[in-house]
Amino acid sequence: DTAVSQTPKYLVTQMGNDKSIKCEQNLGHDTMYWYKQDSKKFLKIMFSYNNKELIINETVPNRFSPKSPDKAHLNLHINSLELGDSAVYFCASSQSGLAGSNEQFFGPGTRLTVL
Amino acid sequence: AQSVAQPEDQVNVAEGNPLTVKCTYSVSGNPYLFWYVQYPNRGLQFLLKYITGDNLVKGSYGFEAEFNKSQTSFHLKKPSALVSDSALYFCAVRDRASSASKIIFGSGTRLSIRP
């Protein structure tokens, strides 16, 4: 049973297009995240939702819009894709509590390539 | 502001030898500290964490880490390396003073175990 799943696994698209990445977790967690991992493997948080409420919104272009229809899902929509958006995007989830001491569970990643 | 540093991009160890992957951190208060491992084309997997209590924390796959408050370090160790330990390792820190604080990941250390 996959704990955190993402679709698609690979996404190749042209500059200027709009695309979405979906994420689902079946762990019963109440907090979900989106991370971007660049070609040098640096991992940076983009957004975090707790019980469908946005709690972390890093300095990310407003072309990126997360959406959480329920606490098991966190989707990422990207408008007007640019070359610099090429990266691996990871979804993660965790259970809140103890002031953030709980570990995160990561999905397998979506490799986005913008041509 | 919180930060975490992994001073070594790469660590090379012979199989059967002990390994250490270094991590130092900076937070305004007390930290939660984590180690994650990333195998090729996979998401990050949780290895271990320090919350409170014993400074020596044991985790998955025989790894352990020692929290050293005076040196603000949380080095990852294993007494006897396996070829299968070869992967990318990330240290992460979260400031326990705020439940809304985000987790900050280090730049990663590539561990290579030669047979």
Interface residues (C-beta under 8 A of the other chain):
Chain A: V4 K40 K41 F42 L43 K44 I45 S48 I55 I56 E58 F90 A92 S96 L98 A99 G100 S101 E103 Q104 F105 F106 G107 P108 G109
Chain B: Y32 F34 Y36 Q38 N41 R42 G43 L44 Q45 F46 K49 I51 L88 F90 R94 R96 A97 S98 S99 A100 S101 K102 I103 F105 S107 G108
